[in-house]
Amino acid sequence: MQAIPQQTPAAGRRPPQLTVITNDDDAKIALYRMARIVYAETRAQSLRSVEALAAMTVNLCEKTGRTLQDVVKDESVFESLSKNSARHKDLLVDSSRADFQMCLRVVRRTLSGRRGADGRSPDLVCGATCFHREENLPEWAAAKGYIAQVDGLLFYA
């Protein structure tokens, strides 16, 4: 990790105490990106919705052979990645918030294969690889039947 100080402001003003932190660890970058996406998509409404979306993301990686780094950049999977989405601003959540920290813990546990409290890996979404919120109906969903519903999120295989 390397800290990069921000530019100094005009003379007479105190510089803001901001530091941009960069990280060269791709796995950690993907972990935080996925946690931010899970937060933005669920707004940490409940532990179950966070666990469900994390499981779906892992299912998508496993079933398609795509890397997590690739999946967490895909706007066609996650609406919040689109700059036009009302949820896009939620990607910038303060990482010290308790609800974001819950998302981070769930994502870390899911990626390590320990999804459940008993150490096993339950799949709350029955192998689903895509989702949408119940207030939206994307074209692709009309031809499919959902296989799981968790707190307003509909999951499909």
DOZA-38928 format. One line per field, with one value per residue: residue number from 0; x, y, z of N, C-alpha, C, O, CB in turn. Coordinates in Angstrom, 2 decimals, decimal comma. Glycine has a CB too. Layout:
! DOZA-38928
i <- NUM/...
n.X <- X/...
n.Y <- Y/...
n.Z <- Z/...
ca.X <- X/...
ca.Y <- Y/...
ca.Z <- Z/...
c.X <- X/...
c.Y <- Y/...
c.Z <- Z/...
o.X <- X/...
o.Y <- Y/...
o.Z <- Z/...
cb.X <- X/...
cb.Y <- Y/...
cb.Z <- Z/...
***
This chain:
! DOZA-38928
i <- 0/1/2/3/4/5/6/7/8/9/10/11/12/13/14/15/16/17/18/19/20/21/22/23/24/25/26/27/28/29/30/31/32/33/34/35/36/37/38/39/40/41/42/43/44/45/46/47/48/49/50/51/52/53/54/55/56/57/58/59/60/61/62/63/64/65/66/67/68/69/70/71/72/73/74/75/76/77/78/79/80/81/82/83/84/85/86/87/88/89/90/91/92/93/94/95/96/97/98/99/100/101/102/103/104/105/106/107/108/109/110/111/112/113/114/115/116/117/118/119/120/121/122/123/124/125/126/127/128/129/130/131/132/133/134/135/136/137/138/139/140/141/142/143/144/145/146/147/148/149/150/151/152/153/154/155/156
n.X <- 0,83/0,49/0,72/-0,50/-0,03/-2,37/-2,58/-1,24/-3,24/-4,13/-2,02/-2,08/-4,22/-5,11/-4,04/-6,31/-6,78/-6,43/-5,75/-4,89/-5,14/-3,41/-3,47/-1,74/-2,50/-4,28/-6,26/-7,22/-8,19/-10,30/-11,87/-12,69/-13,99/-16,06/-17,41/-18,24/-19,97/-21,89/-22,87/-23,93/-25,86/-27,60/-27,90/-27,31/-29,56/-30,36/-28,82/-29,24/-29,81/-27,39/-25,70/-26,89/-26,48/-23,70/-23,18/-24,37/-22,66/-20,26/-21,16/-21,61/-18,98/-17,84/-19,45/-19,16/-16,48/-15,24/-13,13/-13,16/-12,29/-13,00/-15,83/-16,76/-16,61/-18,53/-21,11/-23,45/-24,16/-24,26/-26,18/-25,52/-22,99/-23,26/-23,05/-25,41/-27,14/-29,23/-28,12/-25,43/-23,91/-23,80/-21,68/-19,57/-19,54/-18,68/-16,04/-15,80/-18,27/-20,68/-22,57/-21,41/-19,10/-20,22/-20,96/-18,42/-17,31/-19,02/-18,54/-15,80/-15,88/-17,48/-15,91/-13,82/-14,90/-16,26/-19,22/-21,39/-22,38/-21,72/-19,45/-19,83/-20,81/-23,50/-25,81/-27,70/-29,10/-29,52/-27,72/-27,93/-27,08/-27,59/-29,42/-32,09/-33,72/-36,96/-38,55/-37,79/-37,87/-35,95/-35,38/-34,26/-35,17/-37,85/-38,19/-37,43/-37,83/-37,74/-35,54/-35,02/-35,90/-34,96/-35,45/-36,58/-34,91/-34,57/-33,50/-31,85/-31,03
n.Y <- -1,16/2,25/5,62/8,58/11,92/14,66/17,54/20,76/23,47/26,85/29,65/30,66/29,14/26,29/23,03/20,37/17,46/15,02/11,84/9,82/6,43/3,87/0,53/-2,36/-4,98/-7,19/-9,05/-8,00/-5,58/-6,47/-7,70/-5,48/-4,00/-5,74/-5,82/-3,16/-3,06/-4,99/-3,65/-1,31/-2,41/-3,76/-2,04/-2,78/-3,84/-6,14/-8,88/-11,32/-10,55/-9,46/-11,71/-13,34/-11,97/-11,93/-14,69/-15,23/-13,83/-15,25/-17,71/-16,98/-16,46/-19,04/-20,68/-19,57/-19,33/-16,94/-14,40/-12,98/-10,36/-9,58/-9,95/-8,13/-5,74/-5,57/-4,00/-5,03/-6,97/-5,79/-3,18/-0,88/-0,14/1,37/4,69/6,05/4,99/5,14/4,04/4,25/6,20/5,06/3,36/4,74/4,59/5,28/3,57/2,97/2,71/0,84/-0,79/-1,13/-2,46/-4,86/-5,89/-6,20/-8,16/-10,35/-10,74/-11,34/-13,73/-15,29/-15,45/-16,89/-19,32/-20,04/-19,71/-20,08/-20,06/-22,45/-23,22/-24,48/-24,11/-22,74/-22,10/-19,58/-18,82/-20,89/-21,64/-19,52/-17,14/-14,62/-11,57/-9,33/-6,41/-6,43/-4,29/-3,74/-5,04/-6,62/-7,22/-9,80/-11,28/-11,81/-14,11/-16,10/-18,04/-17,07/-18,37/-17,96/-15,73/-13,03/-10,72/-8,75/-9,05/-10,79/-13,88/-15,72/-18,62
n.Z <- 0,00/-0,73/0,15/-1,28/-1,20/-1,46/-3,69/-2,72/-1,49/-2,56/-1,56/1,87/2,73/4,67/3,92/3,03/5,06/3,55/2,18/-0,47/-0,81/-2,24/-3,55/-4,26/-4,27/-5,96/-5,16/-2,77/-3,69/-5,32/-3,34/-1,74/-3,73/-4,43/-1,96/-1,78/-3,98/-3,21/-0,98/-2,24/-3,96/-2,20/-0,15/2,35/3,57/4,91/6,65/5,36/2,67/1,92/2,21/0,29/-2,18/-2,24/-2,39/-4,90/-6,58/-6,29/-7,28/-9,97/-10,83/-10,50/-12,18/-14,72/-15,13/-15,03/-13,63/-10,32/-10,31/-12,88/-12,94/-10,99/-12,28/-14,15/-15,62/-16,66/-14,92/-12,38/-11,54/-10,08/-10,90/-13,14/-14,17/-14,45/-12,65/-9,76/-7,56/-7,84/-6,47/-3,98/-4,02/-3,06/-0,34/3,06/4,33/7,01/8,12/9,96/8,63/6,12/6,91/7,74/5,24/4,12/5,86/5,31/2,56/2,62/4,12/2,42/0,11/1,12/1,37/3,62/4,24/5,98/9,51/10,61/9,32/6,94/3,47/2,71/0,08/-0,38/-2,60/-4,32/-6,42/-8,19/-10,77/-11,61/-10,97/-9,96/-8,64/-7,12/-7,95/-10,51/-13,85/-15,83/-19,36/-19,88/-17,73/-18,08/-19,58/-17,90/-14,92/-11,57/-9,04/-6,43/-3,78/-1,92/0,42/-1,40/-3,57/-6,56/-7,73/-10,32/-12,28
ca.X <- 0,00/1,29/-0,09/-0,15/-0,64/-3,06/-1,89/-1,39/-4,13/-3,57/-1,35/-2,95/-5,21/-4,57/-4,41/-7,18/-6,06/-6,86/-4,70/-5,38/-4,40/-3,43/-3,22/-1,27/-2,96/-5,50/-7,27/-7,82/-8,96/-11,54/-12,64/-13,34/-14,91/-17,25/-18,12/-18,90/-21,09/-22,91/-23,49/-24,72/-27,01/-28,52/-27,90/-27,17/-30,92/-30,38/-27,70/-29,60/-29,67/-25,94/-25,19/-27,44/-25,79/-22,31/-23,21/-24,65/-21,44/-19,34/-21,75/-21,35/-17,56/-17,60/-20,16/-18,73/-15,02/-14,74/-12,48/-13,89/-11,88/-13,78/-17,25/-17,10/-16,54/-19,53/-22,35/-24,62/-24,49/-24,53/-26,72/-24,86/-21,76/-23,61/-23,09/-26,81/-27,92/-29,45/-27,31/-24,01/-23,28/-23,61/-20,36/-18,62/-19,84/-17,57/-15,67/-15,84/-19,65/-20,96/-23,28/-20,42/-18,23/-20,95/-20,82/-17,03/-17,14/-19,75/-17,81/-14,55/-16,24/-17,98/-14,78/-12,95/-15,62/-16,96/-20,39/-22,31/-21,82/-21,22/-18,27/-20,23/-21,09/-24,86/-26,05/-29,05/-29,75/-29,69/-26,91/-28,25/-25,95/-28,00/-30,46/-32,59/-34,61/-38,35/-39,18/-37,34/-38,02/-35,14/-35,87/-33,80/-35,89/-39,20/-38,18/-36,96/-38,52/-36,73/-35,37/-34,94/-36,22/-34,46/-35,64/-36,80/-34,00/-34,98/-32,31/-32,09/-29,89
ca.Y <- 0,00/3,45/6,82/9,65/13,14/15,51/18,80/21,83/24,51/28,19/30,22/31,20/28,15/25,03/21,91/19,36/16,29/13,87/11,02/8,76/5,21/2,92/-0,84/-3,17/-6,34/-7,37/-9,78/-7,07/-4,62/-7,16/-7,89/-4,21/-3,63/-6,58/-5,36/-1,90/-3,40/-5,64/-2,58/-0,45/-3,14/-4,16/-0,98/-3,52/-3,93/-7,25/-9,83/-12,33/-10,01/-9,33/-13,06/-13,86/-11,35/-12,41/-16,06/-15,18/-13,37/-16,40/-18,67/-16,49/-16,71/-20,48/-21,29/-19,02/-19,34/-15,56/-14,04/-12,01/-9,04/-9,30/-9,88/-6,92/-4,57/-5,81/-3,22/-5,83/-7,79/-4,91/-1,90/0,22/0,25/2,35/6,07/6,51/4,32/5,86/3,38/4,44/6,97/4,19/2,71/5,59/4,50/5,39/2,19/2,75/2,50/-0,52/-1,59/-1,52/-3,45/-6,14/-6,36/-6,63/-9,45/-11,39/-11,00/-12,03/-15,09/-15,99/-15,74/-17,90/-20,60/-20,25/-18,84/-20,25/-20,03/-23,79/-23,50/-25,00/-23,06/-22,79/-21,20/-19,05/-18,51/-22,13/-21,67/-18,40/-16,42/-13,26/-11,07/-7,96/-6,02/-6,70/-3,13/-3,70/-6,30/-6,56/-8,06/-11,17/-11,97/-12,17/-15,45/-17,04/-18,06/-16,90/-19,56/-17,55/-14,34/-12,65/-9,30/-7,90/-9,40/-12,01/-14,54/-16,61/-19,44
ca.Z <- 0,00/-0,85/0,33/-2,19/-0,69/-2,41/-3,99/-1,75/-1,98/-2,75/-0,39/2,90/3,15/5,17/3,03/3,66/5,56/2,76/1,60/-1,34/-0,53/-3,36/-3,12/-5,38/-4,08/-6,76/-4,41/-1,82/-4,49/-5,71/-2,12/-1,40/-4,82/-4,28/-0,76/-2,13/-4,87/-2,39/-0,20/-3,12/-4,50/-1,13/0,87/3,62/4,12/5,87/6,52/4,34/1,31/1,68/2,00/-0,97/-3,32/-2,22/-2,91/-6,33/-7,26/-6,33/-8,23/-11,33/-11,12/-10,60/-13,31/-16,00/-15,22/-14,99/-12,36/-9,50/-10,78/-14,08/-12,62/-10,22/-13,16/-15,19/-15,45/-17,02/-13,74/-11,25/-11,95/-9,37/-11,60/-14,17/-13,68/-14,52/-11,61/-8,50/-6,54/-8,15/-5,40/-2,81/-4,13/-2,35/1,08/4,00/4,70/8,46/8,54/10,45/7,62/5,10/7,53/7,66/3,85/3,97/6,56/4,57/1,31/2,97/4,52/1,24/-0,78/1,73/1,34/4,90/4,14/7,10/10,86/10,93/8,52/5,63/2,50/2,17/-1,04/-0,18/-3,87/-5,09/-7,64/-9,08/-11,35/-11,95/-10,07/-10,09/-7,56/-7,51/-8,60/-11,90/-14,59/-17,05/-20,47/-19,76/-16,65/-18,52/-20,14/-16,88/-13,63/-10,52/-8,21/-5,03/-3,50/-0,61/0,76/-2,57/-4,66/-7,25/-8,26/-11,44/-12,70
c.X <- 0,88/0,36/0,43/-0,81/-1,29/-2,28/-2,19/-2,31/-3,41/-2,98/-2,36/-4,01/-4,50/-4,98/-5,36/-6,35/-6,57/-5,65/-5,36/-4,51/-4,53/-3,05/-2,83/-1,75/-4,30/-6,62/-7,98/-8,65/-10,31/-12,45/-13,40/-14,32/-16,19/-18,06/-18,87/-20,11/-22,23/-23,63/-24,41/-25,98/-28,04/-28,80/-27,90/-28,52/-31,03/-29,15/-28,00/-29,44/-28,20/-25,34/-25,65/-26,69/-24,33/-22,24/-23,46/-23,41/-20,43/-19,85/-21,45/-19,90/-17,31/-18,23/-19,71/-17,22/-14,42/-14,09/-13,37/-13,56/-12,67/-15,25/-17,60/-16,94/-17,67/-20,85/-23,59/-25,04/-24,96/-24,93/-25,96/-23,57/-22,03/-23,70/-24,51/-27,68/-28,05/-28,59/-25,81/-23,28/-23,04/-22,30/-19,31/-18,86/-18,57/-17,25/-15,67/-17,26/-19,88/-21,64/-22,35/-19,49/-18,89/-20,80/-19,41/-16,79/-17,80/-19,00/-16,53/-14,83/-16,70/-16,83/-13,84/-13,62/-16,35/-18,17/-21,29/-21,61/-21,22/-19,99/-18,58/-20,57/-22,50/-25,01/-27,50/-29,82/-29,76/-28,94/-27,16/-26,99/-26,33/-29,16/-30,99/-33,45/-36,05/-39,03/-38,77/-37,65/-37,22/-35,69/-35,50/-34,62/-37,27/-39,28/-37,76/-37,89/-37,47/-36,70/-35,24/-35,31/-35,77/-34,60/-35,72/-35,83/-34,46/-33,75/-32,70/-30,82/-29,56
c.Y <- 1,23/4,65/7,90/10,92/13,94/16,80/19,84/22,90/25,84/28,71/30,81/30,23/26,91/23,91/20,95/18,15/15,04/13,14/9,96/7,54/4,29/1,55/-1,65/-4,62/-6,53/-8,08/-8,85/-6,01/-5,23/-7,37/-6,60/-3,78/-4,44/-6,13/-4,06/-2,14/-4,04/-4,59/-1,74/-1,15/-3,49/-3,04/-1,60/-3,62/-5,02/-8,13/-10,85/-11,80/-9,86/-10,71/-13,63/-13,28/-11,77/-13,84/-16,08/-14,77/-14,49/-17,46/-18,26/-16,74/-18,19/-21,08/-20,78/-19,08/-17,94/-15,29/-13,04/-10,60/-8,63/-9,09/-8,58/-5,63/-4,58/-5,08/-4,02/-6,75/-6,90/-3,52/-0,73/0,67/1,27/3,74/6,63/5,90/5,20/5,26/3,60/5,18/6,13/3,41/3,47/5,60/4,61/3,99/1,94/2,54/1,05/-1,37/-1,99/-2,59/-4,83/-6,72/-6,90/-7,98/-10,58/-11,74/-11,76/-13,50/-15,90/-16,38/-16,79/-19,27/-20,91/-19,34/-18,92/-20,24/-21,38/-24,17/-24,07/-23,84/-23,17/-21,77/-20,74/-18,85/-19,71/-22,14/-20,52/-17,67/-15,01/-12,87/-9,73/-7,67/-6,16/-5,51/-2,97/-5,05/-6,19/-7,51/-9,52/-11,95/-12,44/-13,60/-16,51/-17,00/-17,91/-18,12/-19,22/-16,08/-14,06/-11,13/-8,40/-8,11/-10,72/-12,60/-15,60/-17,41/-19,18
c.Z <- 0,00/-0,72/-0,61/-1,67/-1,81/-2,62/-2,93/-2,31/-2,10/-1,45/0,58/3,39/3,66/4,23/3,75/4,05/4,85/2,21/0,74/-1,08/-1,73/-2,83/-4,35/-5,32/-4,80/-6,00/-3,42/-2,54/-4,86/-4,50/-1,77/-2,48/-4,69/-3,06/-1,04/-3,04/-4,07/-1,54/-1,09/-3,61/-3,43/-0,15/2,27/4,35/5,17/5,64/5,42/2,92/0,95/1,41/0,66/-2,16/-3,38/-2,79/-4,41/-7,11/-7,37/-7,30/-9,67/-11,73/-11,38/-11,85/-14,67/-16,20/-15,24/-13,63/-11,61/-9,97/-12,02/-13,76/-11,91/-11,01/-14,20/-14,89/-15,81/-15,87/-12,60/-11,72/-11,32/-10,05/-12,70/-13,55/-13,67/-13,42/-10,37/-7,39/-6,74/-7,03/-4,15/-2,86/-3,33/-0,84/1,92/4,52/6,20/8,97/8,93/9,39/6,47/5,67/7,55/6,26/3,63/4,64/5,80/3,28/1,60/3,32/3,31/0,32/-0,21/1,76/2,62/4,94/5,37/8,43/11,23/10,11/7,15/4,72/1,93/1,05/-0,93/-1,48/-4,83/-6,41/-8,59/-9,54/-11,82/-11,04/-10,56/-8,88/-8,04/-8,17/-10,06/-12,55/-15,87/-18,11/-20,29/-18,73/-17,08/-19,03/-19,12/-15,68/-12,54/-9,61/-6,73/-4,92/-2,08/-0,46/-0,47/-3,70/-5,24/-7,94/-9,27/-11,75/-14,15
o.X <- 1,92/-0,68/1,63/-2,04/-0,84/-1,41/-3,25/-2,20/-2,23/-3,37/-3,37/-4,64/-3,45/-6,13/-5,22/-5,33/-7,07/-4,66/-6,29/-3,28/-5,64/-2,40/-3,53/-1,45/-5,34/-7,79/-9,19/-9,70/-11,35/-13,66/-14,60/-15,38/-17,29/-19,29/-20,00/-21,15/-23,39/-24,85/-25,57/-27,05/-29,24/-29,78/-28,42/-28,59/-31,69/-28,55/-27,11/-28,96/-27,81/-24,55/-24,89/-26,32/-23,78/-21,35/-22,83/-23,15/-19,81/-19,07/-21,08/-19,63/-16,66/-17,62/-19,87/-16,73/-13,22/-14,45/-14,20/-14,44/-12,98/-15,86/-18,64/-17,11/-17,74/-21,61/-24,68/-26,17/-25,94/-24,10/-25,77/-23,10/-21,11/-24,35/-24,77/-28,85/-27,12/-28,36/-25,00/-22,16/-22,16/-21,86/-18,27/-18,44/-17,51/-18,12/-15,54/-17,45/-19,34/-21,33/-22,49/-19,13/-18,22/-20,54/-19,23/-16,14/-17,22/-18,85/-16,21/-14,12/-16,34/-16,78/-13,15/-13,00/-17,01/-18,14/-21,89/-20,39/-20,33/-19,52/-17,70/-20,61/-22,69/-24,40/-28,41/-31,05/-29,98/-29,48/-26,64/-25,99/-25,49/-29,80/-30,42/-33,87/-36,33/-40,01/-39,35/-37,68/-37,73/-36,38/-36,33/-34,74/-37,80/-40,32/-37,73/-38,62/-36,43/-37,70/-35,34/-35,07/-36,16/-33,92/-35,01/-35,91/-34,72/-33,05/-33,72/-29,70/-28,62
o.Y <- 1,25/4,71/8,11/11,02/13,92/17,13/19,81/23,24/25,96/28,29/31,38/30,49/26,52/23,84/20,73/17,86/14,11/13,75/9,29/7,62/3,98/1,42/-1,62/-5,40/-6,07/-7,75/-8,92/-5,59/-4,59/-7,24/-6,64/-3,24/-3,89/-6,06/-3,88/-1,50/-3,68/-4,62/-1,50/-0,54/-3,50/-3,07/-1,02/-3,50/-4,86/-8,12/-11,20/-12,53/-10,10/-10,86/-14,31/-14,02/-11,95/-14,15/-16,86/-15,30/-14,68/-18,04/-19,10/-17,17/-18,56/-21,91/-21,48/-18,89/-17,79/-15,90/-12,36/-9,74/-7,45/-8,13/-7,98/-4,54/-3,68/-5,49/-3,72/-7,25/-7,21/-2,77/0,30/1,78/1,96/3,93/7,60/6,27/5,90/5,92/3,19/4,83/6,46/2,87/2,92/6,53/4,10/3,33/0,79/2,22/0,14/-2,56/-3,08/-3,53/-5,85/-7,92/-7,95/-8,85/-11,66/-12,92/-12,72/-14,39/-17,07/-17,50/-17,49/-20,26/-21,95/-18,30/-17,92/-20,41/-21,45/-25,30/-24,14/-22,70/-23,64/-20,70/-21,46/-18,73/-19,53/-22,60/-20,54/-17,59/-14,29/-13,72/-9,10/-8,59/-6,03/-5,71/-2,16/-6,08/-5,72/-8,48/-10,40/-13,17/-13,39/-14,25/-17,70/-16,04/-18,57/-18,81/-20,11/-15,29/-14,76/-10,37/-7,40/-7,41/-11,67/-11,89/-16,28/-16,95/-19,77
o.Z <- 0,66/-1,38/-0,72/-1,69/-2,95/-1,82/-2,30/-3,49/-1,78/-0,36/0,17/4,41/3,15/3,80/4,96/3,42/5,49/1,82/1,18/-1,13/-2,17/-1,80/-5,37/-6,21/-4,31/-6,17/-3,25/-2,04/-4,72/-4,61/-1,53/-2,17/-4,84/-3,14/-0,59/-2,89/-4,24/-1,41/-0,73/-3,68/-3,71/0,59/3,22/5,57/6,19/4,57/4,64/2,05/-0,19/0,47/-0,03/-3,08/-4,47/-3,58/-5,12/-8,19/-8,42/-8,05/-10,49/-12,85/-12,36/-12,52/-15,67/-17,32/-15,45/-12,62/-12,20/-10,03/-12,18/-14,25/-12,19/-10,46/-15,03/-14,01/-15,33/-15,86/-11,93/-12,24/-11,97/-9,79/-13,14/-12,52/-12,96/-13,28/-9,98/-6,37/-5,91/-6,68/-3,34/-1,85/-2,97/-0,15/1,53/5,09/6,62/10,15/8,31/9,27/5,92/4,96/7,41/6,11/3,01/4,06/5,65/2,96/0,91/2,87/3,18/-0,19/-0,95/2,13/2,70/5,60/5,76/8,50/12,08/10,18/6,29/5,17/0,81/1,09/-1,35/-1,47/-6,03/-7,42/-9,71/-8,82/-12,37/-10,41/-11,45/-8,17/-9,23/-8,88/-10,78/-11,88/-16,89/-17,79/-20,52/-18,86/-16,50/-18,91/-19,45/-15,47/-12,59/-9,45/-5,88/-5,83/-1,14/-1,15/-0,56/-4,71/-4,50/-8,66/-9,14/-11,52/-14,69
cb.X <- -0,95/2,07/-0,05/-0,60/0,40/-4,49/-2,30/-0,01/-5,33/-4,65/-0,34/-3,61/-6,17/-5,06/-3,15/-8,35/-6,23/-7,79/-3,81/-5,34/-4,91/-2,46/-4,48/0,24/-3,09/-5,18/-6,64/-6,73/-8,17/-11,22/-11,70/-12,28/-14,25/-16,86/-17,14/-17,91/-20,63/-22,27/-22,40/-23,87/-26,53/-27,98/-29,13/-26,12/-31,93/-31,69/-27,45/-31,04/-30,40/-25,24/-25,64/-28,93/-25,89/-21,72/-24,29/-25,80/-20,83/-19,17/-23,28/-21,69/-16,67/-18,14/-21,63/-19,19/-14,60/-15,90/-11,06/-13,55/-10,38/-13,63/-17,66/-16,25/-15,19/-19,78/-22,29/-24,33/-23,26/-23,30/-28,19/-24,56/-21,09/-24,95/-22,18/-27,39/-27,27/-30,95/-27,61/-23,84/-24,15/-24,77/-19,94/-18,67/-20,57/-17,92/-14,32/-15,21/-20,63/-21,83/-24,48/-19,60/-17,86/-22,46/-21,12/-16,08/-17,73/-21,19/-17,49/-13,85/-17,36/-18,99/-14,00/-12,55/-14,67/-16,02/-21,19/-23,08/-22,90/-22,31/-17,39/-21,43/-20,07/-25,90/-25,76/-28,99/-29,05/-31,14/-27,16/-29,19/-25,37/-28,41/-29,92/-33,39/-34,32/-39,14/-38,83/-35,81/-39,53/-33,68/-35,30/-32,34/-36,03/-39,66/-37,25/-35,51/-39,36/-37,02/-34,15/-33,51/-37,74/-32,98/-34,50/-36,75/-32,51/-36,13/-31,49/-32,55/-30,17
cb.Y <- -0,01/3,48/7,30/9,33/13,99/15,82/19,33/22,43/24,64/29,16/31,31/32,42/27,79/24,74/21,16/18,95/16,15/14,32/10,38/9,19/4,51/3,37/-1,45/-3,15/-6,67/-8,15/-10,97/-6,40/-4,20/-8,52/-8,30/-3,13/-3,86/-8,07/-5,17/-0,94/-4,35/-6,73/-1,68/-0,01/-4,41/-5,35/-0,05/-2,84/-4,20/-8,08/-10,55/-12,79/-8,66/-8,67/-13,99/-13,55/-9,82/-12,38/-16,88/-14,21/-12,18/-17,01/-18,78/-14,99/-16,21/-21,19/-21,05/-17,59/-20,09/-14,54/-13,44/-12,18/-9,02/-10,45/-11,07/-6,86/-4,51/-7,30/-1,96/-6,65/-8,62/-4,83/-1,81/-0,20/-0,98/1,97/6,95/6,16/2,99/5,80/1,89/5,20/8,18/3,21/2,60/6,99/3,18/6,38/1,86/3,95/2,91/-0,45/-0,81/-0,30/-3,03/-5,94/-5,21/-5,57/-9,37/-10,92/-9,68/-11,32/-15,06/-15,12/-14,47/-17,47/-21,71/-19,97/-19,20/-21,52/-19,62/-24,81/-24,44/-25,98/-23,11/-22,53/-21,88/-17,75/-17,34/-22,37/-22,94/-17,42/-17,21/-13,16/-10,93/-7,76/-4,57/-7,13/-1,88/-3,38/-6,62/-6,90/-7,55/-11,20/-11,05/-11,22/-15,50/-16,71/-19,37/-15,63/-20,33/-17,80/-14,05/-13,10/-8,84/-6,51/-9,49/-11,74/-15,18/-15,82/-20,94
cb.Z <- 1,20/-2,19/1,79/-3,66/0,04/-1,93/-5,37/-1,37/-1,06/-3,27/-0,83/2,39/1,99/6,62/2,55/2,71/7,09/1,61/2,71/-2,86/0,77/-4,50/-2,39/-5,43/-2,56/-8,02/-3,66/-0,97/-5,78/-6,38/-0,95/-1,17/-6,21/-4,15/0,42/-2,82/-6,00/-1,47/0,45/-4,31/-5,18/-0,39/0,68/4,53/2,99/5,73/7,87/4,54/1,19/2,90/3,14/-1,07/-3,23/-0,78/-2,19/-6,61/-6,51/-4,91/-8,01/-11,43/-9,95/-9,37/-13,16/-16,12/-16,46/-15,24/-12,61/-8,00/-11,09/-15,09/-11,76/-8,98/-13,86/-15,34/-16,30/-18,28/-13,30/-10,33/-11,58/-7,95/-12,20/-14,85/-14,52/-15,87/-11,24/-8,11/-6,54/-9,46/-5,06/-2,71/-5,60/-2,89/1,39/5,18/4,14/9,18/7,43/11,71/7,08/4,63/8,96/8,01/2,84/4,55/7,99/4,24/0,57/4,17/5,60/0,49/-1,07/3,14/1,04/6,12/2,92/6,94/11,87/10,72/9,25/5,75/1,36/3,27/-2,42/0,55/-4,53/-5,34/-8,35/-8,36/-12,51/-13,45/-8,63/-11,43/-7,08/-6,31/-7,84/-12,00/-14,89/-16,74/-21,79/-19,38/-15,46/-19,61/-21,34/-16,46/-13,44/-9,69/-8,66/-4,45/-3,69/-0,42/1,65/-2,16/-4,16/-8,27/-7,12/-12,67/-12,48
***
